[in-house]
Each structure stands twice: as C-alpha cells, then as structure tokens.
Amino acid sequence: MGILIFIVIILFVAGGLLILLRSANSHKLPNGVKPKPYSDDDD
C-alpha cells in the first residue's frame, strides 16, 4: 500500500513539473521584438 501511494505522489510531482515547463516555454517573445528604453532611464 505504501508503494502505491509513493508512485501516485511521484506521478503528481512529475505531471506538475511538466505542466510548469510547458507553460514557461509558451510565453517566449518573437525574434523581432526589441526592448524599449524607459523614458525616465538616465543610464
């Protein structure tokens, strides 16, 4: 019974990590986008 609970916990952790990686990779900027400087940036 303990092994079954351990396997279920591992599956939930692995699934959560895969969801986080997928959502992190989906918000990349296109290659042509350049950052604009702030108007109050003195440097």
C-alpha positions in Angstrom: 0.0 0.0 0.0 2.8 2.4 0.8 4.5 1.7 -2.6 1.2 2.6 -4.4 1.0 5.9 -2.5 4.6 6.7 -3.3 4.1 6.0 -7.0 1.0 8.2 -7.1 2.9 11.1 -5.4 5.7 10.7 -7.9 3.3 10.8 -10.8 1.6 14.0 -9.4 5.0 15.7 -9.0 6.2 14.7 -12.5 2.9 15.9 -14.0 3.1 19.2 -12.2 6.7 19.8 -13.4 5.7 19.0 -17.0 2.8 21.5 -16.8 5.1 24.2 -15.4 7.7 23.6 -18.1 5.1 23.7 -20.8 3.6 27.0 -19.6 7.1 28.5 -19.2 8.0 27.7 -22.8 4.8 29.0 -24.3 5.4 32.7 -23.3 8.6 33.4 -25.3 8.8 36.6 -27.3 9.1 36.6 -31.1 12.6 37.1 -32.5 11.9 40.6 -34.0 10.8 42.2 -30.6 13.3 44.6 -29.1 13.0 46.1 -25.6 12.1 49.8 -25.5 14.0 52.0 -23.1 12.1 53.7 -20.3 11.6 57.4 -20.7 13.0 58.1 -17.2 16.0 55.9 -17.6 19.1 58.1 -17.3 21.8 55.5 -17.8 
